[in-house]
Amino acid sequence: MGRFRKTSAGGVVAAAVALVMTISASPAHADDPAPGAVTGRVVTEAPGAVTVNLFTTGGASAGQVRTGTDGSYTFPAVPPGTYKIQYGFLGRFQWSHQKLGFSAADVVAVTSGQSTTVVEETMLLPGVVEVVATDAVSGAPVDAICAGTSEFGQQCGATGGVLRLTNLAAGPHTIQVRSSDGLHARAQVAGVYVVLGQATRVEVSLAPTTAISTTVVDRASGQPVSDVCVLALPMVFHEVDDEACQWGGDNRTDEHGRVTIGELPAAEYTLLAVPEFGEHGVQWVGRRGGVGRQHNALKIQGQAGVANTVPAVKLDPMASITGVIRDAATGEPILGNGCASVVPGLGRYCTDFDGVYTIPNLGPYDWPVQFSYYYPHEPYASIWSGGATDRRQATPVRAGTDVPGQADAALAKTGTRLEIRATTADGQPYNRWLAVRVYNARTGDLIKEFSGQNTPIDGIADQPVRIWYVPESPWAAGWYGGTDFASAKSVRLEGGATKQIKLVLPDPA
């Protein structure tokens, strides 16, 4: 205890100052080396500043500067040691001297108190991909193409089948190629490795397709109508896809009413015009005007590599069809869940709380009308106007402009029960989720869709059907008894008897 002595405040401060002076004068800090400097200059193919990054050879960041108007740069205070320099310009990066990776970069040694001048760096030019496009059948060059690293901002127009994609960053890319005239199917090439300052050649063989062009106008005025969705559909199309008329699609008319539907496989087609706004009605395009039945529409023979031009589509005013949908057994209106449509997948218009439906956006033509129940798990069988089981045999209903066309219907809980029992390729029962769609074998129209685990499908009127199924992954979707609709097995449903289907799921491998 006797060694500690109380001191005044002034004595404490004096002792602290003396301690600081002693530390400052220690030999270790007195010998710290002075920093050096790194200077250099970068040459670019276009005006603009280059970002210059300094890294230690261990990979740690040691500073960043930007070049001046003459391309020069300086790191003014760099501790002595060894470094590597990276240059960035317009999204491209390289290392001193014109190297493409950290490990290959030149080492810059910095000496205490000295300025190190780096060899002048010239930025490598962007990478180039030369897309060489040929017709898959004839082998001839294809000039009417667009290509790029995405679906947007593509470069278009080849010369002799060669299209140069410029200003690409180094590294792997997926090149997307499409035809600008719709006469070839689009393709993509993955794993195209781009090197700065070099050209990479990519050869792509494009399958020939057909295309259909037309102009859509108002019948009364002859003025073009924009934003009309035009679909090219074969005679058997199952149902219109939900995204078939999405905004910005290639199948929508421009401000001049023009549209080209391309990349179509060679086949026979009909056109369905779907106006977006409430002035004109939907129509199948006929020879002299709109029609309501696809089988009365103009048939277009699409040949591979051949462009088709169809006379102007003339839109008529919007008309409608209305009516009451009832339960066949009770005669009571089906509230909310009775639905009507004229084209499978184009839209179902369901009943209100009085059992009344209205299809509002039709052209003033004779239309087949399909009636169905909203929830497919209910055993109501869908029918077409006149009590028919398919679209071709339906009794057409005239859509009215001033007074709506009238078509009532009665849905019955009847028809064949369809039991599907699935097994795997090795014979094991498949008791997992399975989605099933049932199509009319003659017209291809969707009749019923269902999903579940070994659940029977009730409510299908007597008719021949074909079945498409979707199991859980890793099993793939497919057609019962075939590889597509045309080759699938036709199953006849009749007499209300239960029909059992034994479905064997192909080996996922």
QUIZIMO-V729159 format. One record per pair of residues at least 4 apart in sequence whose C-alpha atoms are under 6 Angstrom apart, sorted by the first residue. I is the first residue (numbers start at 1). J is the second residue. D is the distance in whole Angstrom. If there is no record, write none. Layout:
<<I/J/D> <I/J/D>>
This chain:
<<33/112/6> <34/112/5> <34/113/5> <35/77/5> <35/78/5> <35/79/5> <35/112/5> <35/113/5> <36/77/6> <36/78/5> <36/111/6> <36/112/5> <36/113/5> <36/114/5> <36/115/6> <37/75/6> <37/76/5> <37/77/5> <37/78/5> <37/115/4> <37/116/6> <38/74/6> <38/75/5> <38/115/6> <38/116/5> <38/117/6> <39/73/6> <39/74/4> <39/117/5> <40/72/6> <40/73/6> <40/117/6> <40/118/5> <41/71/5> <41/72/4> <41/120/5> <42/71/5> <42/120/6> <42/121/5> <42/122/6> <43/122/5> <44/123/5> <49/67/5> <50/66/6> <50/67/5> <50/88/6> <50/89/5> <51/66/5> <51/87/6> <51/88/5> <52/64/6> <52/65/5> <52/66/6> <52/86/6> <52/87/5> <53/64/5> <53/85/6> <53/86/5> <54/62/5> <54/63/5> <54/85/5> <55/59/6> <55/60/5> <55/61/5> <55/62/5> <55/83/6> <55/84/5> <56/60/5> <56/83/4> <57/83/5> <67/71/5> <67/72/5> <67/73/5> <68/72/5> <80/110/5> <80/111/5> <80/112/5> <81/109/6> <81/110/5> <82/108/6> <82/109/5> <83/107/6> <83/108/5> <84/107/5> <84/108/6> <85/95/6> <85/96/6> <86/94/6> <86/95/4> <87/93/6> <87/94/5> <88/92/6> <88/93/4> <92/169/6> <94/99/6> <94/100/5> <95/99/5> <95/100/6> <95/105/5> <96/105/5> <96/106/6> <97/106/6> <99/105/6> <124/196/6> <124/197/5> <125/196/6> <125/197/5> <126/167/5> <126/168/6> <126/196/5> <126/197/6> <127/167/6> <127/168/5> <127/194/6> <127/195/5> <127/196/4> <127/197/5> <127/198/6> <128/165/6> <128/166/5> <128/199/5> <129/164/6> <129/165/5> <129/199/6> <129/200/5> <129/201/6> <130/163/6> <130/164/5> <130/201/5> <130/202/6> <131/162/6> <131/163/5> <131/202/5> <131/203/6> <132/161/5> <132/162/5> <132/202/6> <132/203/5> <133/141/6> <133/142/5> <133/161/5> <133/204/5> <133/205/6> <134/139/5> <134/140/5> <134/141/4> <134/142/5> <134/205/5> <135/139/5> <135/140/5> <135/205/6> <135/206/5> <136/205/5> <136/206/5> <136/207/5> <141/160/6> <141/161/4> <142/161/5> <143/157/6> <143/158/4> <143/159/6> <143/161/5> <144/157/6> <144/179/6> <144/180/5> <145/156/6> <145/157/6> <145/178/6> <145/179/4> <145/180/5> <146/154/6> <146/155/5> <146/156/4> <146/177/6> <146/178/5> <147/154/5> <147/155/6> <147/176/5> <147/177/4> <148/154/5> <148/175/6> <148/176/6> <149/174/6> <149/175/5> <149/176/6> <158/162/5> <158/163/4> <170/194/5> <170/195/5> <170/196/6> <171/193/5> <171/194/5> <172/191/5> <172/192/5> <172/193/4> <173/191/6> <173/192/5> <174/189/6> <174/190/4> <174/191/6> <175/188/5> <175/189/5> <176/188/4> <177/186/6> <177/187/5> <177/188/6> <178/186/4> <179/184/5> <182/211/5> <182/262/4> <182/263/5> <183/208/6> <183/209/5> <183/210/5> <183/211/6> <183/263/6> <183/305/5> <184/206/6> <184/207/5> <184/208/4> <184/209/5> <184/263/6> <185/207/5> <185/263/5> <208/304/5> <208/305/5> <209/263/5> <209/264/5> <209/265/5> <209/304/4> <209/305/5> <210/263/6> <210/264/5> <210/266/6> <210/302/6> <210/303/6> <210/304/5> <210/305/5> <210/306/5> <210/307/6> <211/261/6> <211/262/4> <211/307/5> <212/260/6> <212/261/5> <212/308/5> <212/309/6> <213/259/6> <213/260/4> <213/309/5> <214/258/6> <214/259/6> <214/309/6> <214/310/5> <214/312/6> <215/257/5> <215/258/4> <215/312/5> <216/224/6> <216/225/6> <216/257/5> <216/312/6> <216/313/5> <217/222/5> <217/223/5> <217/224/4> <217/225/5> <217/314/5> <218/222/5> <218/223/5> <218/314/6> <218/315/5> <219/314/5> <219/315/5> <224/256/6> <224/257/5> <225/257/5> <226/253/5> <226/254/5> <226/255/5> <226/257/5> <227/252/5> <227/253/5> <228/252/5> <228/253/5> <228/274/6> <228/275/4> <229/245/6> <229/251/6> <229/252/4> <229/273/6> <229/274/5> <230/251/6> <230/272/6> <230/273/5> <231/271/6> <231/272/5> <232/269/6> <232/270/6> <232/271/5> <233/269/5> <233/270/5> <234/268/6> <234/269/4> <236/443/6> <236/444/5> <238/444/5> <238/445/5> <238/446/6> <239/344/5> <239/345/5> <240/345/4> <240/346/6> <251/261/5> <253/257/5> <253/258/5> <253/259/5> <254/258/5> <266/302/5> <266/303/5> <266/304/5> <267/302/5> <268/300/6> <268/301/5> <268/302/6> <269/299/6> <269/300/5> <270/299/5> <271/284/6> <271/285/5> <272/283/6> <272/284/5> <273/282/6> <273/283/5> <274/282/5> <279/317/6> <279/318/6> <280/316/6> <280/317/5> <280/318/5> <281/317/6> <281/318/4> <281/361/5> <281/362/4> <281/363/4> <282/362/5> <282/363/5> <283/290/5> <283/291/6> <283/363/6> <284/290/6> <284/291/5> <284/292/6> <284/294/6> <284/297/6> <285/290/5> <285/297/6> <286/290/5> <286/291/6> <286/297/4> <286/298/5> <287/298/5> <291/365/6> <292/365/5> <292/366/5> <292/367/5> <293/367/6> <316/363/6> <318/361/6> <318/362/5> <318/363/5> <319/362/5> <319/363/5> <319/364/5> <319/399/5> <319/400/5> <319/401/4> <320/359/5> <320/360/4> <320/362/6> <320/399/5> <320/400/5> <320/404/5> <321/358/6> <321/359/5> <321/399/5> <321/404/5> <321/405/4> <321/406/6> <322/357/6> <322/358/4> <322/406/5> <323/356/6> <323/357/6> <323/406/5> <323/407/5> <323/408/5> <324/355/5> <324/356/4> <324/408/5> <325/333/6> <325/334/6> <325/338/6> <325/355/6> <325/408/6> <325/409/5> <325/410/6> <326/331/6> <326/332/5> <326/333/4> <326/334/5> <326/410/5> <327/331/5> <327/332/6> <327/410/5> <327/411/5> <328/410/5> <328/411/5> <328/412/5> <333/355/5> <334/338/6> <334/355/5> <335/351/6> <335/352/6> <335/353/5> <335/355/5> <336/351/5> <336/352/5> <336/353/6> <337/350/6> <337/373/6> <337/374/5> <338/350/5> <338/351/5> <338/373/5> <339/348/6> <339/349/5> <339/350/4> <339/371/6> <339/372/5> <339/373/6> <340/348/5> <340/349/5> <340/370/6> <340/371/5> <341/348/5> <341/369/6> <341/370/5> <342/368/6> <342/369/5> <349/359/6> <350/357/5> <351/355/5> <351/356/5> <351/357/4> <352/356/5> <364/399/5> <364/400/6> <365/398/5> <365/399/6> <366/396/5> <366/397/5> <366/398/4> <367/396/5> <367/397/5> <368/394/6> <368/396/4> <369/384/5> <369/385/5> <370/383/6> <370/384/4> <371/382/6> <371/383/5> <371/384/6> <372/382/4> <379/413/5> <379/458/5> <379/459/4> <380/412/5> <380/413/4> <380/459/5> <381/459/4> <381/460/5> <381/461/6> <383/387/6> <383/388/6> <383/389/5> <384/388/5> <384/389/6> <384/394/5> <385/394/5> <385/395/5> <386/394/6> <386/395/5> <388/393/6> <388/394/5> <398/405/6> <399/405/5> <400/404/4> <400/405/5> <414/459/5> <415/459/5> <415/460/5> <415/461/5> <415/496/5> <416/460/5> <416/496/4> <416/497/5> <416/498/6> <417/457/6> <417/458/5> <417/498/5> <418/456/6> <418/457/5> <418/498/6> <418/499/5> <419/456/5> <419/500/5> <420/500/6> <420/501/5> <421/502/5> <421/503/6> <422/430/5> <422/502/6> <422/503/4> <422/504/6> <423/427/6> <423/428/5> <423/429/4> <423/430/5> <423/504/5> <424/428/5> <424/504/6> <424/505/5> <425/505/6> <425/506/5> <425/507/5> <431/453/6> <432/453/6> <433/452/5> <433/453/5> <434/451/5> <434/452/6> <434/470/6> <434/471/5> <435/450/6> <435/451/4> <435/469/6> <435/470/5> <436/449/6> <436/450/5> <436/468/6> <436/469/4> <437/448/6> <437/449/4> <437/467/6> <437/468/5> <438/447/6> <438/448/5> <438/466/6> <438/467/5> <439/444/5> <439/445/5> <439/446/5> <439/447/5> <439/465/5> <439/466/5> <440/444/5> <440/445/5> <440/465/5> <441/464/5> <441/465/4> <441/466/5> <462/493/5> <462/494/5> <463/492/6> <463/493/5> <464/491/5> <464/492/4> <464/493/6> <465/490/6> <465/491/5> <466/490/5> <467/479/6> <467/480/6> <468/478/6> <468/479/5> <469/477/6> <469/478/6> <470/477/4> <471/475/6> <474/508/6> <475/508/5> <479/483/6> <479/484/6> <479/488/6> <480/488/6> <481/488/5> <481/489/5> <482/487/5> <482/488/4> <484/488/6>>
